Amino acid sequence: MADLGNRSSDGRVPIEPQTIDAPLTRHAVFLVLTVAPGSDSLDAVRSVLSDVDGLVKTVGFRDLGASFTCTVGIGAAIWPGLAGLPLPRELHEFTTIAGARHTAPSTPGDLLFHIRSDRQDLRYEFERLLLEALGEAVAVEDETIGFRYLDTRDLLGFVDGTANPVGDHLPESTLVGEEDLAAAGGSYVVVQKYLHPLASWQALTTEQQEAIIGRRKADNVELDDADSGQKAHKTLATIVDDAGVEHDILRDNMPFGSPGTATFGTYFIGYSRELWVIERMLERMFIGDPPGLHDRLLDFSEAVTGTVFFAPSAEALSNLGSPPPPPPPAPATRPVSSTPEASPPSDESDPPEAGTGSLGLGGLRRTPTTPQQSGDER
């Protein structure tokens, strides 16, 4: 769990990279890059990523109270050549989800940099130095600059992120564990960029907006779920498995926009221990539950990007491309004679077989759960 709780509590050091539960900040940039073909590009990217910690310290040390941090995600297409590690077992490219009325598109992306800070200038400086270091090895696919809006509301006027996990439930929901030891401590990340036709949304009454979201607009109180028929966004965005267990994700969404160009949107970013949880959530939103009754929020939120990444632990990121440690030497064994009857007699007994007290942790695996509908989330 090295990537949770490593915040600067005494104001003496910056927040460690890959700390996905870093505090909500006033500013963020979501930077999606593709890597140029060739081993030279991979080598250049690997060199920069393995020293992200140093770059975070270089920039973050200038104001330790600015909550500056950066989380790096790596896509499935370049993971084998870049990381030199087994592919995390659920990692794959974003799958297009086509509903009857709305589609969640799959768009290019090899690297994600989720850069957060309470100071816009620190965010800018880090991004400038980062792209300078990466040079021609990468191309920018999307750069979205987000901001905190009022009391953490989206541009539709509703509080966002209320149902994020807290306490011990946070690492349980977001960090891969013993079910995939090679990826342990990391997290699956899904990003989507949504555009809002604000004029159409604002033409609705407050009551109509609340029915779509599933919460009261003024005080964020949940509304009762519908017994049947059209479900609210908060219900469709919640996943409960067949055993009745609710699976949470960590959202760090941010609004973005420009009144001068009439561009208004929300950048969705979700961190999860299991990728299928976010995928099932999106299926329920775009296809509907039951199918045909899609999330009505999509009538006012057009998805224009969609990409999947895996954010490795800070240790794994700093060791990118390093050879794995050699296996421990095999224990010495006493040669056994092929003709035991010719062996000299002995009064000593053989020692008990080594390893009989082992806990066998390598054999422990969580049983995958099957997703199901219902619940509340936003």
C-alpha positions as CSV (number, residue, x, y, z in Angstrom):
1,M,0.0,0.0,0.0
2,A,2.9,2.3,-0.6
3,D,0.9,4.6,-2.8
4,L,-1.6,5.7,-0.2
5,G,-0.9,7.9,2.8
6,N,2.6,9.1,1.7
7,R,1.6,12.8,2.0
8,S,3.8,15.5,3.3
9,S,2.4,15.7,6.9
10,D,5.2,17.9,8.3
11,G,5.7,20.2,5.3
12,R,9.3,19.1,4.8
13,V,9.0,17.0,1.6
14,P,6.7,17.0,-1.4
15,I,3.9,14.4,-1.8
16,E,5.3,11.2,-3.3
17,P,4.5,10.4,-6.9
18,Q,1.8,7.8,-7.6
19,T,-0.1,8.9,-4.5
20,I,-3.5,8.5,-6.0
21,D,-5.4,9.7,-2.9
22,A,-3.5,13.1,-2.9
23,P,-5.7,15.9,-1.6
24,L,-8.2,17.6,-3.9
25,T,-6.5,20.6,-5.4
26,R,-7.5,23.8,-7.1
27,H,-5.9,22.9,-10.4
28,A,-5.0,19.8,-12.4
29,V,-4.0,18.9,-15.9
30,F,-4.8,15.6,-17.6
31,L,-2.1,15.0,-20.2
32,V,-2.4,12.0,-22.5
33,L,0.5,11.2,-24.8
34,T,1.4,8.6,-27.4
35,V,4.9,7.3,-27.8
36,A,6.7,7.4,-31.1
37,P,7.7,4.0,-32.7
38,G,11.1,2.6,-32.0
39,S,13.3,1.4,-29.1
40,D,15.0,4.8,-28.8
41,S,11.6,6.4,-27.9
42,L,10.9,3.7,-25.3
43,D,14.4,4.2,-23.8
44,A,13.9,8.0,-23.6
45,V,10.4,7.6,-22.0
46,R,11.7,4.9,-19.6
47,S,14.5,7.2,-18.5
48,V,12.1,10.1,-17.8
49,L,9.5,8.0,-16.0
50,S,12.0,6.3,-13.7
51,D,13.1,9.8,-12.5
52,V,9.6,11.4,-12.1
53,D,10.2,11.4,-8.4
54,G,13.2,13.7,-8.9
55,L,11.2,16.1,-11.1
56,V,8.3,16.2,-8.6
57,K,10.8,17.2,-5.9
58,T,12.4,19.8,-8.1
59,V,9.0,21.5,-8.7
60,G,7.1,20.7,-5.5
61,F,9.8,21.8,-3.1
62,R,9.2,25.4,-4.2
63,D,5.9,25.4,-2.2
64,L,5.4,22.5,0.0
65,G,1.9,23.7,0.9
66,A,0.7,23.5,-2.7
67,S,-0.2,19.8,-2.5
68,F,1.7,19.3,-5.8
69,T,1.9,15.7,-7.1
70,C,1.9,13.6,-10.3
71,T,0.5,10.2,-11.0
72,V,1.7,8.3,-14.1
73,G,-0.4,5.8,-16.0
74,I,0.9,3.4,-18.7
75,G,-1.2,1.9,-21.5
76,A,-1.4,-1.7,-22.6
77,A,0.2,-1.2,-26.0
78,I,3.6,0.0,-24.6
79,W,3.6,-1.8,-21.2
80,P,5.5,-4.9,-22.3
81,G,8.3,-2.9,-24.0
82,L,8.5,-0.1,-21.5
83,A,8.0,-1.7,-18.2
84,G,9.7,-5.1,-18.5
85,L,7.1,-6.5,-16.2
86,P,4.2,-8.9,-16.8
87,L,1.1,-7.2,-18.1
88,P,-1.4,-6.4,-15.3
89,R,-4.0,-9.1,-15.7
90,E,-6.9,-6.8,-16.5
91,L,-5.0,-4.2,-18.5
92,H,-6.2,-3.7,-22.1
93,E,-7.1,-0.8,-24.4
94,F,-10.4,1.0,-23.8
95,T,-13.3,-0.9,-25.5
96,T,-15.8,1.2,-27.4
97,I,-19.3,1.0,-25.8
98,A,-22.1,1.7,-28.3
99,G,-25.5,2.2,-26.9
100,A,-28.7,2.8,-28.8
101,R,-28.3,6.6,-28.5
102,H,-24.8,7.3,-27.1
103,T,-21.3,5.9,-27.6
104,A,-18.2,5.9,-25.4
105,P,-15.4,6.1,-27.9
106,S,-11.9,4.6,-27.6
107,T,-9.1,7.1,-28.3
108,P,-5.3,6.8,-28.5
109,G,-3.1,7.1,-25.4
110,D,0.1,5.4,-24.2
111,L,0.9,7.6,-21.2
112,L,-1.2,9.6,-18.7
113,F,0.1,12.3,-16.4
114,H,-2.4,13.4,-13.8
115,I,-0.7,16.5,-12.4
116,R,-2.3,18.2,-9.4
117,S,-1.5,21.4,-7.5
118,D,-3.1,24.2,-5.6
119,R,-0.9,26.5,-7.7
120,Q,-1.4,26.8,-11.5
121,D,2.2,28.0,-12.0
122,L,3.7,24.8,-10.4
123,R,1.5,22.7,-12.6
124,Y,2.6,24.6,-15.6
125,E,6.3,24.4,-14.7
126,F,6.2,20.7,-14.2
127,E,4.4,20.0,-17.5
128,R,6.9,22.3,-19.3
129,L,9.9,20.4,-17.9
130,L,8.3,17.0,-18.4
131,L,7.6,17.6,-22.1
132,E,11.0,19.1,-22.6
133,A,12.6,16.0,-21.2
134,L,10.4,13.7,-23.3
135,G,11.1,15.6,-26.5
136,E,10.3,14.0,-29.8
137,A,9.7,10.6,-28.1
138,V,6.1,11.5,-27.5
139,A,3.2,13.4,-29.1
140,V,0.4,15.1,-27.2
141,E,-3.0,13.5,-27.9
142,D,-5.0,15.5,-25.3
143,E,-4.3,18.2,-22.7
144,T,-7.2,19.2,-20.5
145,I,-6.7,21.8,-17.8
146,G,-9.2,21.4,-15.0
147,F,-10.1,23.6,-12.0
148,R,-12.0,23.2,-8.8
149,Y,-15.4,24.9,-9.1
150,L,-17.0,26.4,-6.1
151,D,-17.7,23.8,-3.4
152,T,-16.4,20.9,-5.6
153,R,-19.3,21.1,-8.1
154,D,-19.3,20.2,-11.7
155,L,-20.4,22.8,-14.3
156,L,-23.9,21.2,-14.2
157,G,-24.2,22.6,-10.7
158,F,-24.0,19.3,-8.7
159,V,-21.4,18.2,-6.1
160,D,-19.2,15.6,-7.7
161,G,-17.3,12.8,-5.9
162,T,-19.5,12.4,-2.9
163,A,-19.3,8.6,-2.8
164,N,-15.5,8.2,-2.9
165,P,-14.2,5.5,-0.6
166,V,-12.6,6.7,2.7
167,G,-10.5,5.2,5.4
168,D,-9.4,1.6,5.1
169,H,-11.9,1.1,2.3
170,L,-9.8,3.4,0.1
171,P,-6.8,1.1,-0.5
172,E,-9.1,-1.9,-0.7
173,S,-11.0,-0.3,-3.5
174,T,-8.2,1.2,-5.5
175,L,-4.9,-0.8,-5.1
176,V,-4.2,-4.2,-6.6
177,G,-3.3,-6.7,-4.0
178,E,-2.2,-10.3,-3.8
179,E,-4.5,-11.4,-6.6
180,D,-1.9,-10.0,-9.0
181,L,1.4,-9.8,-7.2
182,A,3.4,-8.5,-10.1
183,A,1.1,-5.4,-10.2
184,A,0.5,-5.1,-6.5
185,G,0.3,-1.5,-5.2
186,G,-0.8,-0.2,-8.6
187,S,-4.2,0.9,-9.8
188,Y,-6.2,0.8,-13.0
189,V,-7.1,4.2,-14.4
190,V,-9.9,5.1,-16.9
191,V,-10.2,8.7,-18.3
192,Q,-12.9,10.2,-20.4
193,K,-13.5,13.8,-21.5
194,Y,-17.2,14.8,-21.6
195,L,-18.6,18.0,-23.2
196,H,-21.8,19.6,-21.9
197,P,-24.4,21.6,-23.9
198,L,-25.0,23.9,-20.9
199,A,-27.9,25.8,-22.6
200,S,-29.9,22.6,-23.0
201,W,-29.2,21.5,-19.4
202,Q,-30.1,24.9,-18.0
203,A,-33.4,24.8,-19.8
204,L,-34.5,21.9,-17.5
205,T,-36.2,22.6,-14.2
206,T,-34.2,21.9,-11.0
207,E,-36.5,19.0,-10.3
208,Q,-35.8,17.5,-13.7
209,Q,-32.1,17.9,-13.2
210,E,-32.3,16.3,-9.7
211,A,-34.2,13.3,-11.1
212,I,-31.5,12.7,-13.7
213,I,-28.6,12.9,-11.1
214,G,-30.4,11.3,-8.2
215,R,-29.5,14.0,-5.7
216,R,-30.8,17.3,-4.6
217,K,-29.0,20.2,-6.2
218,A,-28.7,22.6,-3.2
219,D,-27.6,20.3,-0.4
220,N,-26.5,17.1,-2.2
221,V,-28.9,14.8,-0.3
222,E,-29.6,11.5,-2.1
223,L,-33.1,11.0,-3.6
224,D,-34.8,7.6,-3.3
225,D,-34.1,5.1,-6.1
226,A,-36.7,4.3,-8.7
227,D,-38.4,0.9,-8.1
228,S,-38.5,0.2,-11.8
229,G,-38.0,1.9,-15.2
230,Q,-35.5,4.8,-15.6
231,K,-32.7,4.8,-13.1
232,A,-30.8,7.9,-11.9
233,H,-27.2,8.5,-12.7
234,K,-26.1,7.7,-9.1
235,T,-27.8,4.3,-9.3
236,L,-26.4,3.3,-12.7
237,A,-22.9,4.4,-11.6
238,T,-22.9,2.0,-8.6
239,I,-21.8,-1.7,-8.9
240,V,-22.9,-4.5,-6.6
241,D,-21.8,-8.0,-7.3
242,D,-23.8,-11.2,-7.0
243,A,-22.7,-11.6,-3.4
244,G,-24.1,-8.2,-2.5
245,V,-20.8,-6.5,-2.2
246,E,-20.5,-3.0,-3.5
247,H,-17.4,-2.1,-5.4
248,D,-16.2,1.5,-5.1
249,I,-13.8,3.5,-7.3
250,L,-11.9,6.7,-6.5
251,R,-13.0,9.7,-8.7
252,D,-10.9,12.8,-9.1
253,N,-13.1,14.5,-11.7
254,M,-12.6,18.1,-12.6
255,P,-14.6,20.7,-14.6
256,F,-12.9,22.4,-17.5
257,G,-14.2,25.1,-19.8
258,S,-13.9,28.4,-21.7
259,P,-16.9,30.7,-21.8
260,G,-15.2,32.6,-24.6
261,T,-15.4,29.5,-26.9
262,A,-18.6,28.1,-25.3
263,T,-16.7,25.0,-24.2
264,F,-17.9,23.3,-21.0
265,G,-17.1,19.9,-19.7
266,T,-16.1,17.4,-17.1
267,Y,-13.0,15.3,-17.2
268,F,-13.7,11.9,-15.6
269,I,-10.8,10.0,-14.0
270,G,-11.5,6.8,-12.0
271,Y,-9.0,4.7,-10.1
272,S,-9.9,1.1,-9.3
273,R,-8.4,-2.1,-8.0
274,E,-10.4,-4.0,-10.6
275,L,-10.9,-2.6,-14.1
276,W,-14.2,-4.5,-14.7
277,V,-15.9,-2.3,-12.1
278,I,-15.5,0.8,-14.2
279,E,-16.2,-1.0,-17.4
280,R,-19.5,-2.4,-15.9
281,M,-20.4,1.1,-14.7
282,L,-19.9,2.6,-18.2
283,E,-22.0,-0.3,-19.8
284,R,-24.8,0.5,-17.4
285,M,-24.6,4.2,-18.3
286,F,-24.4,3.9,-22.1
287,I,-26.4,0.7,-22.8
288,G,-28.8,1.0,-19.9
289,D,-30.2,-1.2,-17.2
290,P,-32.4,-2.6,-18.5
291,P,-30.9,-2.1,-21.9
292,G,-32.5,0.8,-23.7
293,L,-32.9,2.9,-20.6
294,H,-29.5,4.7,-20.8
295,D,-28.2,7.2,-18.2
296,R,-30.1,10.4,-19.1
297,L,-27.1,12.4,-18.0
298,L,-25.6,11.4,-21.3
299,D,-28.2,13.4,-23.1
300,F,-26.3,16.4,-21.7
301,S,-22.7,14.9,-21.6
302,E,-21.0,13.8,-24.8
303,A,-18.0,11.5,-24.3
304,V,-15.2,12.5,-26.8
305,T,-12.3,10.5,-25.4
306,G,-11.8,7.1,-23.6
307,T,-8.5,5.5,-22.6
308,V,-7.3,2.9,-20.0
309,F,-4.0,3.0,-18.2
310,F,-2.3,1.3,-15.3
311,A,-0.6,3.4,-12.6
312,P,2.2,1.3,-11.1
313,S,3.4,1.7,-7.6
314,A,6.1,4.4,-7.0
315,E,8.7,1.7,-6.5
316,A,7.8,-0.1,-9.8
317,L,7.8,3.2,-11.7
318,S,11.3,4.1,-10.4
319,N,12.6,0.6,-11.4
320,L,11.2,0.6,-14.9
321,G,13.3,-1.6,-17.1
322,S,15.5,-2.9,-14.3
323,P,16.1,-6.6,-14.4
324,P,14.1,-8.5,-11.7
325,P,16.1,-9.7,-8.7
326,P,17.5,-13.2,-9.1
327,P,15.6,-16.0,-7.4
328,P,17.0,-17.2,-4.1
329,P,19.4,-20.1,-4.3
330,A,17.9,-23.5,-3.9
331,P,18.4,-25.0,-0.5
332,A,21.3,-27.5,-0.2
333,T,20.2,-31.1,-0.3
334,R,22.0,-34.1,1.1
335,P,22.9,-36.7,-1.6
336,V,20.9,-39.9,-1.3
337,S,22.6,-43.2,-1.9
338,S,21.1,-45.3,-4.6
339,T,21.9,-48.4,-2.5
340,P,20.7,-47.5,1.0
341,E,21.5,-51.0,2.3
342,A,25.1,-50.2,1.8
343,S,25.0,-47.0,3.9
344,P,26.5,-47.1,7.4
345,P,24.0,-47.2,10.2
346,S,23.1,-44.0,12.1
347,D,21.3,-43.3,15.3
348,E,20.3,-39.8,14.1
349,S,17.1,-39.1,12.4
350,D,16.8,-36.9,9.3
351,P,15.6,-33.4,10.0
352,P,12.0,-32.6,9.1
353,E,11.3,-31.5,5.5
354,A,12.0,-27.8,5.0
355,G,9.1,-25.5,4.3
356,T,6.4,-27.5,6.1
357,G,5.6,-24.4,8.2
358,S,5.2,-22.1,5.2
359,L,2.1,-20.0,4.9
360,G,2.0,-20.5,1.2
361,L,1.1,-16.9,0.5
362,G,2.0,-17.3,-3.2
363,G,-1.0,-19.6,-3.6
364,L,-3.5,-17.2,-2.2
365,R,-5.9,-15.7,-4.8
366,R,-9.1,-13.7,-4.5
367,T,-12.0,-15.3,-6.3
368,P,-13.2,-12.9,-9.0
369,T,-16.7,-11.6,-8.4
370,T,-19.3,-11.3,-11.1
371,P,-20.7,-7.8,-11.5
372,Q,-24.4,-7.0,-11.1
373,Q,-26.5,-4.0,-11.1
374,S,-28.0,-1.7,-8.4
375,G,-26.8,0.7,-5.7
376,D,-26.1,4.4,-5.3
377,E,-23.1,6.4,-6.5
378,R,-21.9,9.8,-7.5
